[in-house]
Protein backbone atom coordinates (compact mmCIF):
# COMPACT_ATOMS: atom_id res chain seq x y z
CA UNK A 1 0.00 0.00 0.00
CA UNK A 2 1.40 3.38 -0.96
CA UNK A 3 1.92 6.14 1.56
CA UNK A 4 -0.81 8.32 0.01
CA UNK A 5 -3.29 5.47 0.19
CA UNK A 6 -2.42 4.86 3.85
CA UNK A 7 -3.01 8.52 4.64
CA UNK A 8 -6.35 8.54 2.82
CA UNK A 9 -7.41 5.35 4.61
CA UNK A 10 -6.47 6.80 7.99
CA UNK A 11 -8.38 10.01 7.30
CA UNK A 12 -11.47 8.13 6.17
CA UNK A 13 -11.40 5.89 9.24
CA UNK A 14 -11.00 8.82 11.63
CA UNK A 15 -13.77 10.80 9.92
CA UNK A 16 -16.02 7.76 10.17
CA UNK A 17 -15.18 7.51 13.85
CA UNK A 18 -15.97 11.23 14.34
CA UNK A 19 -19.33 10.72 12.59
CA UNK A 20 -20.17 7.76 14.84
CA UNK A 21 -19.21 9.72 17.96
CA UNK A 22 -21.43 12.58 16.78
CA UNK A 23 -24.37 10.22 16.47
CA UNK A 24 -23.81 8.63 19.89
CA UNK A 25 -23.51 11.98 21.68
CA UNK A 26 -26.53 13.48 19.91
CA UNK A 27 -28.63 10.40 20.61
CA UNK A 28 -27.66 10.33 24.28
CA UNK A 29 -28.54 13.99 24.77
CA UNK A 30 -31.96 13.45 23.17
CA UNK A 31 -32.64 10.32 25.23
CA UNK A 32 -31.84 12.19 28.43
CA UNK A 33 -34.04 15.11 27.35
CA UNK A 34 -36.90 12.71 26.63
CA UNK A 35 -36.58 11.17 30.08
CA UNK A 36 -36.44 14.61 31.65
CA UNK A 37 -39.57 15.60 29.72
CA UNK A 38 -41.45 12.52 30.92
CA UNK A 39 -40.62 13.25 34.53
CA UNK A 40 -41.28 17.00 34.31
CA UNK A 41 -44.58 16.47 32.47
CA UNK A 42 -45.90 14.20 35.21
CA UNK A 43 -44.76 16.54 37.97
CA UNK A 44 -46.28 19.59 36.26
CA UNK A 45 -49.58 17.86 35.58
CA UNK A 46 -49.86 16.61 39.17
CA UNK A 47 -49.03 19.99 40.66
CA UNK A 48 -50.84 22.39 38.31
CA UNK A 49 -53.14 20.28 36.15
CA UNK A 50 -51.56 21.70 32.97
CA UNK A 51 -49.64 19.83 30.33
CA UNK A 52 -45.98 20.41 29.54
CA UNK A 53 -45.49 20.61 25.80
CA UNK A 54 -42.76 18.37 24.43
CA UNK A 55 -41.62 21.13 22.10
CA UNK A 56 -40.62 23.28 25.08
CA UNK A 57 -38.14 20.62 26.19
CA UNK A 58 -37.01 18.89 23.01
CA UNK A 59 -36.36 21.88 20.76
CA UNK A 60 -33.65 23.31 23.06
CA UNK A 61 -32.29 19.79 23.61
CA UNK A 62 -31.91 19.28 19.86
CA UNK A 63 -30.04 22.56 19.47
CA UNK A 64 -27.82 21.73 22.45
CA UNK A 65 -27.20 18.20 21.15
CA UNK A 66 -26.18 19.46 17.72
CA UNK A 67 -23.76 21.99 19.25
CA UNK A 68 -22.10 19.59 21.67
CA UNK A 69 -21.91 16.64 19.26
CA UNK A 70 -20.57 18.83 16.47
CA UNK A 71 -17.92 20.38 18.69
CA UNK A 72 -16.65 16.97 19.83
CA UNK A 73 -16.73 15.53 16.30
CA UNK A 74 -14.84 18.52 14.89
CA UNK A 75 -12.22 18.25 17.64
CA UNK A 76 -11.76 14.55 16.84
CA UNK A 77 -11.51 15.20 13.10
CA UNK A 78 -9.09 18.13 13.39
CA UNK A 79 -6.91 16.31 15.91
CA UNK A 80 -6.84 13.20 13.75
CA UNK A 81 -5.91 15.09 10.60
CA UNK A 82 -3.11 16.93 12.41
CA UNK A 83 -1.74 13.71 13.87
CA UNK A 84 -1.98 11.88 10.54
CA UNK A 85 -0.17 14.73 8.81
CA UNK A 86 2.60 14.62 11.41
CA UNK A 87 2.86 10.83 11.13
CA UNK A 88 3.08 11.03 7.33
CA UNK A 89 5.77 13.73 7.57
CA UNK A 90 7.84 11.61 9.96
CA UNK A 91 7.36 8.53 7.79
CA UNK A 92 8.52 10.45 4.71
CA UNK A 93 11.58 11.75 6.59
CA UNK A 94 12.40 8.23 7.82
CA UNK A 95 12.03 6.80 4.31
CA UNK A 96 14.27 9.51 2.87
CA UNK A 97 16.92 8.79 5.52
CA UNK A 98 16.90 5.08 4.63
CA UNK A 99 17.46 5.80 0.94
CA UNK A 100 20.60 7.82 1.57
C-alpha positions as CSV (number, residue, x, y, z in Angstrom):
1,X,0.0,0.0,0.0
2,X,1.4,3.4,-1.0
3,X,1.9,6.1,1.6
4,X,-0.8,8.3,0.0
5,X,-3.3,5.5,0.2
6,X,-2.4,4.9,3.8
7,X,-3.0,8.5,4.6
8,X,-6.4,8.5,2.8
9,X,-7.4,5.3,4.6
10,X,-6.5,6.8,8.0
11,X,-8.4,10.0,7.3
12,X,-11.5,8.1,6.2
13,X,-11.4,5.9,9.2
14,X,-11.0,8.8,11.6
15,X,-13.8,10.8,9.9
16,X,-16.0,7.8,10.2
17,X,-15.2,7.5,13.9
18,X,-16.0,11.2,14.3
19,X,-19.3,10.7,12.6
20,X,-20.2,7.8,14.8
21,X,-19.2,9.7,18.0
22,X,-21.4,12.6,16.8
23,X,-24.4,10.2,16.5
24,X,-23.8,8.6,19.9
25,X,-23.5,12.0,21.7
26,X,-26.5,13.5,19.9
27,X,-28.6,10.4,20.6
28,X,-27.7,10.3,24.3
29,X,-28.5,14.0,24.8
30,X,-32.0,13.4,23.2
31,X,-32.6,10.3,25.2
32,X,-31.8,12.2,28.4
33,X,-34.0,15.1,27.4
34,X,-36.9,12.7,26.6
35,X,-36.6,11.2,30.1
36,X,-36.4,14.6,31.7
37,X,-39.6,15.6,29.7
38,X,-41.5,12.5,30.9
39,X,-40.6,13.3,34.5
40,X,-41.3,17.0,34.3
41,X,-44.6,16.5,32.5
42,X,-45.9,14.2,35.2
43,X,-44.8,16.5,38.0
44,X,-46.3,19.6,36.3
45,X,-49.6,17.9,35.6
46,X,-49.9,16.6,39.2
47,X,-49.0,20.0,40.7
48,X,-50.8,22.4,38.3
49,X,-53.1,20.3,36.1
50,X,-51.6,21.7,33.0
51,X,-49.6,19.8,30.3
52,X,-46.0,20.4,29.5
53,X,-45.5,20.6,25.8
54,X,-42.8,18.4,24.4
55,X,-41.6,21.1,22.1
56,X,-40.6,23.3,25.1
57,X,-38.1,20.6,26.2
58,X,-37.0,18.9,23.0
59,X,-36.4,21.9,20.8
60,X,-33.6,23.3,23.1
61,X,-32.3,19.8,23.6
62,X,-31.9,19.3,19.9
63,X,-30.0,22.6,19.5
64,X,-27.8,21.7,22.4
65,X,-27.2,18.2,21.1
66,X,-26.2,19.5,17.7
67,X,-23.8,22.0,19.2
68,X,-22.1,19.6,21.7
69,X,-21.9,16.6,19.3
70,X,-20.6,18.8,16.5
71,X,-17.9,20.4,18.7
72,X,-16.7,17.0,19.8
73,X,-16.7,15.5,16.3
74,X,-14.8,18.5,14.9
75,X,-12.2,18.2,17.6
76,X,-11.8,14.5,16.8
77,X,-11.5,15.2,13.1
78,X,-9.1,18.1,13.4
79,X,-6.9,16.3,15.9
80,X,-6.8,13.2,13.8
81,X,-5.9,15.1,10.6
82,X,-3.1,16.9,12.4
83,X,-1.7,13.7,13.9
84,X,-2.0,11.9,10.5
85,X,-0.2,14.7,8.8
86,X,2.6,14.6,11.4
87,X,2.9,10.8,11.1
88,X,3.1,11.0,7.3
89,X,5.8,13.7,7.6
90,X,7.8,11.6,10.0
91,X,7.4,8.5,7.8
92,X,8.5,10.4,4.7
93,X,11.6,11.7,6.6
94,X,12.4,8.2,7.8
95,X,12.0,6.8,4.3
96,X,14.3,9.5,2.9
97,X,16.9,8.8,5.5
98,X,16.9,5.1,4.6
99,X,17.5,5.8,0.9
100,X,20.6,7.8,1.6
